[in-house]
Amino acid sequence: MRFLSAVAVASLAVASSVQAQGVPATSQCTGVANDACQQAVDFFRYMAPQLGTAFTGGNTTLAQGGSLGGRTLGLIPKFAVSARVNVVMGNIPTFSPTPGLPASGTATSKSLTTSTGLVPMPGIDVAVGVFKGIPLGVSNVGGVDVLLSATYLPKINNTDITITPDKPLSIGYGLRVGLLQESLVAPGIGFSFLSRKLPMTTLSTSTTGASMTVNDLDLSSFAWRLTVSKSLLLFGIAAGVGQDKYDASTQISATSGVASVNTPALTSEATRTNYFADISMNLFVMKLVGTIGMVSGGDIKTFNSYDNPADKSRVYGSVGVRFGL
């Protein structure tokens, strides 16, 4: 359960305290509970690139390269509805603060360990074709799709973790522009962007003799993708490259024994490069899709050091199903 608590906390706290890239990490905590506080700050700082990947995923629409096109039979706009689960091959920092540090002192940097684990995140995406584009040979260029993304976050209250969102549902939005619409002989090529946001959330977790709380976490992400795809009768392939940016603000409190520490308001900004490939099985109006990808880049600092650095490259994958016309 402790591992599940760590994953749940992290999945809500993407980039909650990632500082500007390239700026050395310094202690942001003082007092008797400063070690618990600093490890709490580092925990979220460390999880930022991993949970950013789980939250943002790969393709903005599963198995899609260019735009969807105009209308089916001249009546119904073409659309695609995708449900997926992204899973990052990640590492989770230990949370083991030392109690009783001098009240006037600051935390001392330590060498800490991580445990290997999977970091999951489900998602639902919708794409609707609003403009077919301009004819060019056997294809079209300049087609436009509207993109929507829904994130549902339930309230959780148990012995391991408490998660309290201000509302359960938030909606993301974006656009895709078809550089070349897929046809019998031409691949689909497109450029897309999607902005997502989690409901504002307060969460807390604890270990023996210590606890940490993230207050009013406000998290958003922005991603762009350049994608290409081609359907091959029963199967289809797609690949893409892009960039993910995560922005957040929060305030963290921590306790150790009877002492407590509160950080000032924290803001964050982190950016990573994203590469991915999809393979799909075509079943008439439904596709079964698998994705493999990798994120890399960025210079994410932590006050404490870990056996696996926070900014290491990460492999991720997803499985999903897509319906549409």
Summary of the structure (lengths in Angstrom):
residues: 325
radius of gyration: 21.6
end to end distance: 41.9
largest distance: 74.5
contacts: 1199
relative contact order: 0.25
helix: 10%
strand: 57%
